[in-house]
């Protein structure tokens, strides 16, 4: 399992962390990859030490996920590592962090209203791909299985994202659960996954973005049909 950074106690980094956050997110959106510490320091005319402190502040606020060297691993819905999905527009290729994030990218990235999301079923290794658009859910009988309940998703967020996958069918979900000795999580169809992803990251590429408070997050989940103990709603 990827080793994540051990974050220092919360402190005020001597850099505009919101400008830093937007720079990271827009780099992901425009290029498909994460900027390096040195690149961010050069672009913002700051020291690597200052940028490192800013990234750690953003990670503590759950805007980023860092590895033990403070390299950017995730900036949801973007990922710098493969977790089972690829997402391709007409000009750019991204790693899809999970089923949720992969379906979210067409809704977030400007000028890329349709993207090709590809993966393999963890149960039988069959390949799947969908044209995911902003205006409607892709067709298909496949099912998304989320292993980790919402209340524990940030305990190990890379593991959480790596276990939000799409399967051929209930049979493949059950085969995978039996093979891995995991307990069943939450299963949803593609339209529900699409609704979940459609507005969750709304505004994240813009300055001034604010993460949802728990009550607002619960309201959003209920609005897309996700109700029950798994979701805390």
N, C-alpha and C positions, 0 to 999 in steps of 0.2 A: 504494500500500500504506500502511496506517495506520502512522504513526510511533509507536514505542513509547518509553517513558521510558528515558533513560540513567540507570541506577541508580547511586547513590553506593555506595562500599564498605560492607560490612555494618557496622551500628552498632546500639546498643541505643536504640530510640526511647523517650522518656519517657512512654509510654502502655502500657497493657495490650494488647499486640497480639492476644492471643487473644480478648479481649472485643471488640476492633475487628473482627477477622475474623468472629466470630459475628454481630455487628451487620450487617455487609455481607451475609453470606449469608442471614440471615433476612429482610432487607429485600427482596432479590431474590426469595426464596421467597414472601413475602407479597404483594408488589406487582407483580412482574414486571420491576422496574427497579432500577437502581443508585442508591445514595444519593450526593449531592454532598458534596464536602469540607466545605462550610459546614454542611450538615445534620448530618454526623457530629460536627463540632466542637461544635455546639450540644447534640446529644443526649448526648454524653459529657463535656460541660463542659470541653473542652480547646480550645487554640488551633488555628487552621488549620495553622500550622507544625508543631505536634505531631502532628496527624492525618496530615499529608502524610508525615512521617517514618515513622509507623507503617504507612501504606499501602505505602511503598517497601520497608520490611522484609518485609511480606507478599508483595510482588511478587518480591523477591529469593529468598524461600523457595518460590516458585511456587504460592502460594495465590491470587494475583491477577495480572491483566495490566492495566497502566496505559498511558495514552497519554502524549504528551510534556508534557502539562499536569497529569499525575498524576490525571486522571479515570479512573474504573474502567471498563475495557473488558470484562473477563471475570472471573468468579469461577466456575470450572468446577463444575457444568455450566451455569451461567447466563451469559448474554451481554447486553451493553448495545447491541450493534450487530447488524444483520441479516447473517446468513451463509448464507442459503438455506433456513432452516426457521422455522416458527412453531409454537408449542406452546400449546394452550388447554385449561384445565380448565373446570369449570362457572362459575368466578368470576374467573379470572385468565388473562392472555395474556402469554406470554414470547417473546422471540426464542430460537430454538434455535441454539446455537453451531455444531453440526455434527450429523451423523447419530448419532454416539455419545452426545453430550450430550442431544440431543432425546429419544432413547429412554430416557435415564437419569432424566429429570425425574419421571415417574410413580412411580419407585421411591424417590425422595428426599423429595418434598414431602408433608408430612403432610396427610391428608384428601383427597388427590387421586389415588386409586389408578388412575384412568383418565383419559387425556388424548388430545386430538386432535392428532396430529403431521402437519403439511402441508409440502409442498415441490414443486418442479418438477424433472423430469429434466434435468440439464445437457446431455444429448445431443440431446434433441428438444423440450424445454420442456413435455412432458405433465405435467399436474398429478396429484399423488398425495396421499392422506391415509389415515391409519390410526388406529384407536382402540388406543392402546398401554396395556396393563394390567399390573399387577404379577404376576398369576398365570400368564400365558401370552403367548407371542409372537403378534403379529398375523399374519394370513395374508397371502399375497402372493408373487408370483414375482419381485419386484424385487430388485435387488442393490445392496449398498453397496460403493463403491470408495474406499479410503484411498490417497492419493497418496504421503504422506511416511512413511518407515519410522520405527519407534518411537524409535530412537536419535537421530533428528534432529527429532522433533516440536517440541521447545522451541527450536530454532534461530530460528524465526519462527512462534510458536504461532498467531497469527491467520491466517497463510497456511495453516498445517497444518489448522486447523479449517475454513477455507473450502474445503478440498479433501477433506473427508470427506463425500461426497455419496451420494445414492441414485439409481440409474438404473433405467430400465424393464427392461433386459436386457443381456446381453453385447454385443449389437449396438450399443446406445446407448453403452456404455462405450467400445467400440472406435471409434465415430464421434467421440466427444469427445476421445479420446486423439489421433486423427489430426488433428482440427481445431486442437488446442492444442499439438501437438508434445510432449506429455508422455509419459513412459514409464509403462507399466503398473505400478500399485502392488499393492495386495492387495484381492481381491474376496471378499465373504462374502454369504451369504444372510441374510434377515431374522431367522430364529431365532438364528443366531450373533451378529448385531448385538444382539439383545435380551439374550442371555446375557452378552455383554460389558458392556452398560450396567447390568445388573440390580443388581450389588453393588459396582461400581467406586467409587462415591462414598458408600458406606455410612458413616453417622455424621458426614458433613461439616457438617450443621447444628448439631451439638452441640459444647459446649465440650470441649476436650481431644482433639479430632481430630488424628490423626497420619498424615501421608502415608506410603504404603507405601514401604519400602526396595526397591531394585531387585530383590533376590532374591524378595521377597514379591510384587512386581508380576509378575515372570516366572511365579511359581507360579500366580497368578490367571489370567493369560493362557492358560497351558497348561490350566487347569481348564475353561475355556470353549471349548477346541478351537483356540486360536490358537498354532500352533507353526511355527517356521521362522525363517530369517534376517531377514525383514521385522520380526518381533516380538522378535528377540533371545532366542528361547527354544529 
